[in-house]
């Protein structure tokens, strides 16, 4: 029985669900992932990892996502987002904590793969949840809120994991144990305090859309593929840069606090910018006019990182960060607004979009890091190239903002 009386389906209850969804992104997805970027120096020293192996570990969750995200979206449409989120938060917490028991590259890679299988089911189910509880113009704002939750996790995780939590708890292993435990508690909140909202055409809980019907409706949709390829290029650019930058700056002579601080600034401004960017897209009613300039700025900013001065690195990270989560919120809203998708197929559409998206983060970190052997700045140029590919694909994406009423 749920602790919160949700039979009324009132406004307060849906905002509670939205808040819990945002916190799920914060603790289960973001903090458990981003902490690795600032802990890699410790982990590499303890386990004897080289830079390419670090890049592989960073890209493994995205590789795991290829096998599970689309299936996760199908399950959310079939059995309900609440059930899927609850189970994966608990399993994701367990797998995330188990990373702290790894003793070498192989064991860390295997555990990280299973960790990725769990946490990458969560996003499509969260966006399915927002599409169920919020409609029209409120949907892009709700997606901005959950994206801000993701940004909050990235900000706090990159800021405190290596400089505060690791020394306090006695090492990187205990940081992973702590974050895993928090994720399990989030999962229990979904179990005991959230009800499954009925969706159009559903006769009740557990009676959603048949899997074959979801696949036949979403998989041939050209617009979903173009949007997914856009996000592939963008995420490849961002994921590679985020995983490499702290190590790059430390090797350039920056202090740990300063190097990690650039990522904290990036993520903090990303959190702050998520809702305003969503509101802007909502106000003008044209998502492409918001997203296209973001892609241009991203390409230029990442390419300039290795050639600018100390102060300009901070400026560029601020510029890149302020639009990151808002970009994702508006882009993923376009996925559910695409003709033929809607609330009923939102999970499947989100799953397909994110499956395509995750190809980029799989290949970009190890590819970029391998270029560092020739020149430490070369990886940034490769990642900027991925951003340029995103621009090309996005040119062919059709506007969906007019659908918001």
Secondary structure by P-SEA (a helix, b strand, c coil): ccccccccccaaaaaaaaaaaaaaaaccccccccccccaaaaaaaaacccaaaaaaaaaaaaaaaaacaaaaaaaaaaccaaaaaaaaaaaaaaaaaaccccccaaaaaaaaaaaaacccccaaaaaaaaaaaccaaaaaaaaaaaaaaaaaaaaaaacccccccccccccaaaaaaaaaaaaaaaaaaaacccccccccccccccccccaaaaaaaccccaaaaaaaaaaaaaaaaaaaaaacaaaaaaaacccaaaaaaaaaaaaaaaaaaaaaaaaaaaaaccaaaaaaaaaaaaaaaaaacccccaaaaaaaaaaaaacaaaaaaaaaaaaaacccccccaaaaaaaaaaaaaaccccccaaaaaaacccccaaaaaaaaaaaaaaaaaaccccccccccc
